[in-house]
């Protein structure tokens, strides 16, 4: 899709012109005012649409009137959502050129409308033998060009992430993630099993023991002169999660290709950083492996030793993500960075608490957590802070090791956060649980079914803010 910035979209020749209507107001299209409003009483409630042909009276073949709702309630999130809705409608009628003529909006909607347009244009059809070309080719927009071009880069990173998370586990293996990381043109080091053993990564390596796929520990680095801050991003990289010997029910395994959505997020961000050239040093870290019930699989009751020497009693092999993150957090804490942020499809408990509308977040630094929540809110994502009280860690106590890898079934997302905190040393840290938002079972706002690219918008913009 190409977005062209022009001065007057109302007069552009195109297949479809999208105009807006606030409740109680007219549109900029005379034909829309005549038919949609005067004749059919189209009110313009948020999300409503009205499609009509122009009968040769205007330079565009059709007009789509989109409801903006009450003017005082309209905001950036609604602008992005309605732009996506308009593109989906355009695709349904096979319009190849679309103009947006929004009027009366009292803020700069450039970036969010562009993001909505491009998110709606996404389609993962790599494995379809028959591909239907319903995508819009050209969009005409009255907008700030700099903001639109920034939006294009953000969505490029999102699509990179979504494509990778939508791939089946037979393709997106630990070795493939390592290969993708090496192709990004960054300073990259891939540690194999033997090297991880030398570093003492007993928790990470235990998870991958039951799989025929070799584990890979990935460290990418974006560098710049005199960085204003150094940040480590850790993405959970379980490329398929069967649950191990504590095996999942078949229905729960169907989407477990997405258990590397955190890793896909980190790879997506690292793939675009050089185009933004932020004055921040960024480390992208992924402990990639499969959690399978093979003959060498780790077992309930096993005692694992993490990189920092702490011992862990395996209470449940399906609580594997926190084990891989434990060694990754130890590794990141030794890099001399200012902040460590991990992002993971970690707990079903977070899904129970927040559903598919928000990710959970905890951390050891209130300012870091609050800044991430604010950045998420400004960029179309929602993070909700969960408590990290010491009492949650009580259920992790073990009779024979320093801790267990799971605790009580109650407060599971916070308990997992307490577990991770034990592997963070002398650095500001935040943990983002995207279990409920990484892979959508049905369309939601501007996003379609499947991988959502969760976390890319927030973490990329957070880096750029620094």
Secondary structure, DSSP 8 states (H G I E B T S, - for coil): -EEEE-S-GGG---SEEEEEEETT---S-HHHIIIIIIIT-----TT-EEEEE-TTSSSSSEEEEEEEE-GGG--HHHHHHHHHHHHHHHHHTT-SEEEEE--S--S--HHHHHHHHHHHT----TT-SS-------EEEE-S-HHHHHHHHHHHHHHHHHHHHHHS-TTTS-HHHHHHHHHTTSSEEEEE-HHHHHHTT-HHHHHHHTT-SS--EEEEEEE--TT-S-EEEEEEEEEEEE--TTS---HHHHTTGGGGGHHHHHHHHHHHHHHHHT-SSEEEEEEEEEEE---TT---TT-EEE-TTS-EEE-S-TT--HHHHHHHHHHHHHTTT-SEEEEEE---HHHHHHHTTS-EEEEES-HHHHHHHHHHHHHTT--EEE----GGGGGGG--SSSSEES---STTHHHHHHHHHHTT--SSEEEEEE-TTTSEESS-BTTB-SEE--TTHHHHHHHHHH-
